[in-house]
Amino acid sequence: MQYEHNELLGAAKEYIDLMKDSGLGYFRIKNDKFEIELGEKHPPMMPPPPMPMQQPQTAFPQQGMLPPQPDMTGRETSGHKSGNVMSSPIVGTFYAAPSPDKPPFVTVGRQVSKGDVLFIIESMKLMNEVTSEFDGVVAEIFVEDGETVEFGQPILRIE
């Protein structure tokens, strides 16, 4: 048993030196005797798929006006309403609260400050807290708790 421990320790030291020399941030090796996993707590995520080309956007005459933005529910954020729209940064599931037995982070009419947690998007079993980029009052919430959202889909509007 001691021989296997020394073998494992020697292999780990060898791979650590290899990582230092090569600049690797994560390394995993497994065989029938042992498994070695080095680096960050989680292996690096795959890069996001390339973004599709977007049509050029036209400028709106009044600052603060929002262009109509269809979302996956068929509703639109109207161009005549002022405010800032917080959109989903990733594809996933929208959660309004930190857990089912807790109150939602925000509700319509609630004052929010830049940096406040607004909602969670669960993606690949990771809970991603989305924080406010703006100070203001939550004017509209466009999605329901537990609803699947797409990248860039409008989630809520802050005035």
Secondary structure, DSSP 8 states (H G I E B T S, - for coil): -HHHHHHHHHHHHHHHHHHHHHT-SEEEEE-SS-EEEEESSS------------------SSTTB---EE-TTS-EE-TTSBSEEEE-SSSEEEESSSSTTS--S--TT-EE-TT-EEEEEEETTEEEEEE-SS-EEEEEE-S-TT-EE-TT-EEEEE-
